[in-house]
Amino acid sequence: MAQGRARAALQAGRPPLQSPGRPPVNRREERQRFWRLIAEGLQSEAAAVACGVSMPLGPRWFREGGGMPPISLDPPSGRYLSFAEREEIAILRAQKCGVREIARSLGRAPSTISRELRRNAATRGGRLDYRASVAQWHADRQARRPKRCKLAINDRLQQYVQDRLAGHVTSADGSTVPGPQTRWIGRRHGRRQDRRWATSWSPEQIANRLPIDFPEDDTMRISHEAIYQALYIQGRGALRRELTACLRTGRALRVPRARTRRRGKNFVTEEVLISQRPAEVADRAVPGHWEGDLIIGLNRSAIGTLVERTTRYTMLLHLPPMDGHGDGPRAKNGPALAGHGAQAVRDAIASTIITLPEHLRRSLTWDQGSEMAQHAQLRIDTGLEIYFADPHSPWQRGTNENTNGLLRQYFPKGTDLSRHAQSDLDAIAATLNARPRKSLGWRTPAEDFNDHLNSLLSSSVATTP
């Protein structure tokens, strides 16, 4: 019977009505709550469970909306009946209560209750039975306002936006330069892969250029947010989703800001952030506080760098590839074999820093790279206090960053760093440590470091009975 009604609706040119599904699914209130939780930073699956719907439904809503809420998140007006009120109406109706009695119970006008019972009744069995879930489905369906977006009704504006967003790249003589062949797969482009060549104006550039190109035509106006909605939200019918490949980020889905703020490594806690580092580290008065990082080269090769903040003394870590690297396909969720995984970096730092006296290994500041995931064990092995700089804040490790710039003279980007032995790294480190520094009054890091080391040794000898 349902298939017959759907076929008749299609023949009449009307879209068939979708089933309301399970009562709490796909209600406007549930969708609004889902998108509010997404804006707070929850993952799609967790937001779906919190809304009381099935877990797979959350990612489906997120994909259909392109990461953007396709409905208004404003709370419903008290002018309209809520789902809770419709449930109350269904209970009182089943108890044979009259229209005026139901209206008095809900504080509504009798005409509102009468109209609700007539318009939103369930008619599948040929009778006007009232069920709250079906009534809510009818109300949500009738409340839709299928207003077409501006880009869908203005062909001239749509063509302008599309040409600036996805137009062809042309040479000086006007011929089209096709660029590399790419395929849109509905996901963000992968690392180090070809991107589609296009004009690639940003939506903000397009929106702000329109008044300049069409100063007298008010119909040629659109906001950049409307362009993003036309790109990401399915069903707008204006711009194809695959045109997101022409955006600078190439994202197929928009990412809520709350999610990006919560990104980080789970091994970094409040206790090890740089804000908890002692003040003596910042003023460089006491030696023994180090900064560390990795220099990455070709084929995932790497060299570790350790720089002492007070003397600028540098030590380099040899990180050769581990056994099995490059011999076959990489095992999913397997250990990092490139030589700069958490275990390899921990062992290299421990074997190098443990050769120093205890007074010269007080703390180590690193960025929030995954290679320091085993920092707790490193603290136990060496006695170093480990601190992590804030994300995207290289100036908090300025000594190390400047030293890495000097090391690039010997280890340029794009070269294989695994070919250098530990003896080569020691020679380069000694070369840097023998160079005079302006910050040290034109003394060398080796001279300052040895002076501190000798003073520590002499003081320890003097205190020995």
FENUR-V859199 format. One record per backbone hydrogen bond with DSSP energy under -1.0 kcal/mol. NH is the residue of the N-H (numbers start at 1). CO is the residue of the C=O. E is the energy in kcal/mol with one decimal. If there is no record, write none. Layout:
BEGIN
<<NH,CO,E> <NH,CO,E>>
END
This chain:
BEGIN
<<5,1,-2.1> <6,2,-2.3> <7,3,-2.4> <8,4,-2.2> <9,5,-2.2> <10,6,-2.0> <11,7,-2.1> <12,8,-1.6> <13,10,-1.2> <14,9,-2.8> <25,22,-2.1> <31,27,-2.2> <32,28,-2.7> <33,29,-2.3> <34,30,-2.2> <35,31,-2.5> <36,32,-2.0> <37,33,-2.0> <38,34,-2.0> <39,35,-2.1> <40,36,-1.1> <41,38,-1.5> <42,37,-2.0> <47,43,-2.6> <48,44,-2.2> <49,45,-2.1> <50,46,-2.2> <51,47,-1.3> <52,49,-1.1> <53,48,-2.2> <60,56,-1.2> <61,57,-2.4> <62,58,-2.4> <63,59,-2.6> <64,60,-2.5> <65,61,-1.8> <66,63,-1.1> <67,62,-2.1> <68,65,-1.8> <80,77,-1.5> <86,82,-2.0> <87,83,-2.2> <88,84,-1.9> <89,85,-2.4> <90,86,-2.3> <91,87,-2.1> <92,88,-2.6> <93,89,-2.5> <94,90,-2.0> <95,91,-1.2> <96,93,-1.6> <97,92,-2.3> <102,98,-2.2> <103,99,-2.3> <104,100,-2.3> <105,101,-2.0> <106,102,-1.9> <107,103,-1.4> <108,103,-2.1> <113,109,-1.5> <114,110,-2.7> <115,111,-2.5> <116,112,-2.0> <117,113,-2.5> <118,114,-1.6> <119,115,-2.8> <120,116,-2.0> <122,129,-4.0> <126,123,-1.5> <129,122,-1.5> <129,127,-1.5> <135,131,-2.6> <136,132,-2.5> <137,133,-1.9> <138,134,-2.5> <139,135,-2.5> <140,136,-2.6> <141,137,-2.2> <142,138,-2.4> <143,139,-1.7> <147,145,-3.7> <153,149,-1.1> <154,150,-1.4> <158,154,-2.5> <159,155,-2.4> <160,156,-1.9> <161,157,-2.5> <162,158,-2.5> <163,159,-2.4> <164,160,-2.0> <165,161,-1.9> <166,162,-3.2> <167,163,-1.3> <171,175,-2.7> <174,171,-1.5> <177,169,-3.7> <199,167,-1.8> <200,165,-1.4> <201,164,-2.7> <206,202,-2.4> <207,203,-2.6> <208,204,-2.0> <209,205,-1.3> <210,206,-1.3> <213,209,-2.2> <214,210,-2.7> <220,217,-1.0> <221,219,-1.2> <227,223,-1.3> <228,224,-2.0> <229,225,-2.4> <230,226,-2.1> <231,227,-1.6> <232,228,-2.6> <233,229,-2.1> <234,64,-2.2> <236,233,-1.1> <243,240,-1.7> <244,241,-2.1> <245,242,-1.6> <246,243,-1.8> <247,244,-1.4> <254,66,-3.0> <260,256,-1.3> <261,257,-2.1> <262,258,-1.3> <268,265,-1.5> <272,269,-1.2> <274,388,-1.9> <276,273,-2.0> <277,274,-1.4> <281,278,-1.3> <283,279,-1.3> <290,363,-2.7> <291,307,-2.4> <292,365,-2.5> <293,305,-1.6> <295,303,-2.8> <297,301,-3.2> <298,415,-2.7> <301,298,-1.3> <303,295,-1.8> <304,317,-1.8> <305,293,-2.7> <306,315,-2.6> <307,291,-2.6> <308,313,-2.7> <309,289,-2.9> <312,308,-1.9> <315,306,-2.7> <317,304,-3.1> <322,337,-2.4> <325,322,-1.8> <327,324,-1.2> <334,331,-1.9> <345,341,-2.5> <346,342,-2.0> <347,343,-2.4> <348,344,-2.2> <349,345,-2.5> <350,346,-2.4> <351,347,-2.6> <352,348,-1.4> <353,349,-3.0> <354,350,-1.6> <356,353,-1.5> <360,357,-1.6> <361,358,-1.4> <362,288,-2.7> <363,288,-1.4> <364,385,-2.7> <365,290,-2.3> <366,387,-2.4> <372,369,-1.7> <373,370,-1.6> <375,372,-1.3> <378,374,-1.8> <379,375,-2.1> <380,376,-1.5> <381,377,-2.4> <382,378,-2.1> <383,379,-2.0> <385,362,-1.8> <387,364,-2.7> <388,272,-2.7> <389,366,-2.6> <393,390,-1.0> <396,393,-1.6> <397,394,-1.9> <398,395,-1.1> <401,397,-2.2> <402,398,-2.5> <403,399,-1.8> <404,400,-2.4> <405,401,-1.6> <406,402,-1.6> <407,403,-2.3> <408,404,-1.4> <409,406,-1.3> <410,407,-1.6> <411,407,-2.4> <415,412,-1.2> <420,417,-1.2> <425,421,-1.9> <426,422,-2.4> <427,423,-1.8> <428,424,-2.1> <429,425,-2.6> <430,426,-2.3> <431,427,-1.9> <432,428,-2.2> <433,429,-2.4> <435,432,-1.4> <437,443,-2.5> <441,438,-1.7> <442,437,-2.7> <446,433,-2.5> <448,444,-2.0> <449,445,-2.8> <450,446,-2.6> <451,447,-2.0> <452,448,-2.2> <453,449,-2.5> <454,450,-3.0> <455,451,-2.3> <456,452,-2.0> <457,453,-2.2> <458,454,-2.8> <459,455,-2.1> <460,456,-1.9> <461,457,-2.0> <462,458,-2.2> <463,459,-1.5>>
END
